[in-house]
Amino acid sequence: MDKVINLTPHDVIIIGDKGNHIIAFPPSGEIARCKKTTQLIDYIKVEGKIVPMVQTTYYDVTNLPEKKDNTYYIVSKLVAEAEIERTDLLIVNQIIRDSNKRVIGCKSLGPLK
């Protein structure tokens, strides 16, 4: 049997096609995060206004355990992108929102690639 550990600060709730809750993954208490830097790369002029363009780079993931057999980790898309070679990282897919556009769950989990 596989184990799934949620390394995000939010409950991850899987919702079935009929709106039923299939399973919930509560936060584990550890949050995998990336450090980031931003660098000004240019300016663009839009409708007479000057808008800065910056490039953000994410690096140095923290609180991400080593890979273990039969264990998957739910992480943010940024963490998954920073650790693209890892095959044990999952992100939420098919997000479901309520009438106020708030995320209430998702239909599936999956790898970034």
C-alpha positions in Angstrom: 0.0 0.0 0.0 1.2 3.5 -0.8 1.6 6.3 1.7 0.9 10.0 0.9 2.3 12.8 3.0 1.0 16.3 2.6 3.9 18.9 2.7 1.6 21.9 2.1 -0.1 24.1 4.7 -3.6 23.2 3.5 -5.9 20.1 3.6 -5.9 18.4 0.3 -9.3 16.8 -0.3 -10.0 14.5 -3.2 -13.5 14.8 -4.5 -15.3 12.2 -6.6 -17.4 12.8 -9.7 -20.6 13.0 -7.7 -19.2 15.6 -5.3 -18.4 13.0 -2.6 -15.2 13.3 -0.5 -13.0 10.3 -1.3 -10.1 11.1 1.0 -8.5 14.0 2.8 -4.8 14.5 3.3 -4.2 16.9 6.3 -1.0 18.9 6.5 1.8 16.9 8.0 3.1 19.9 10.0 6.2 20.1 7.7 5.9 22.5 4.7 8.3 22.0 1.7 9.3 25.5 0.5 11.6 27.1 -2.0 13.7 30.2 -1.6 13.4 32.7 -4.3 15.3 35.6 -5.9 14.0 38.2 -8.2 16.0 40.2 -10.7 14.9 43.2 -12.8 15.4 42.3 -16.4 13.7 45.1 -18.3 10.9 47.7 -18.4 7.9 47.8 -20.8 5.7 50.7 -21.6 2.0 50.0 -21.5 -0.6 52.8 -22.1 2.0 55.4 -21.3 3.0 53.7 -18.0 6.3 52.1 -17.2 6.0 48.5 -15.9 9.0 46.6 -14.5 9.7 43.1 -15.7 11.4 40.8 -13.3 12.5 37.2 -13.4 11.9 35.1 -10.4 14.1 32.0 -9.8 13.2 29.4 -7.2 15.9 27.3 -5.6 17.0 25.5 -2.4 14.0 23.4 -1.4 13.7 23.0 2.4 11.7 20.4 4.4 11.6 17.9 1.6 12.3 14.3 2.9 14.5 11.9 1.0 12.7 9.5 -1.3 11.2 6.4 0.3 9.7 3.3 -1.2 5.9 3.5 -1.6 5.8 7.0 -0.3 4.6 10.1 -2.2 4.7 13.7 -1.1 2.1 16.4 -2.0 4.0 19.6 -2.6 3.4 23.0 -4.3 3.9 23.3 -8.0 7.0 25.5 -7.3 8.6 22.8 -5.2 7.8 20.2 -7.9 9.4 22.4 -10.5 12.5 23.0 -8.4 12.8 19.2 -7.9 11.7 18.1 -11.4 13.9 14.9 -11.3 11.9 13.5 -8.3 9.3 10.9 -9.2 7.7 10.8 -5.7 6.3 14.4 -5.7 2.6 15.0 -6.4 0.7 18.2 -7.1 -3.1 18.7 -7.0 -4.9 18.4 -10.4 -8.4 19.2 -11.6 -9.0 21.8 -8.9 -12.7 22.2 -7.8 -14.0 25.6 -6.6 -17.2 26.6 -4.9 -19.5 29.3 -6.2 -17.3 32.0 -4.6 -14.2 30.7 -6.5 -12.6 29.3 -3.4 -10.7 26.0 -3.7 -12.6 23.2 -2.0 -10.7 20.2 -3.3 -9.5 18.5 -6.4 -10.3 15.4 -8.4 -6.8 13.9 -8.6 -3.1 14.1 -7.7 -0.3 13.7 -10.2 3.3 14.4 -11.1 4.4 17.7 -12.6 5.8 16.1 -15.7 
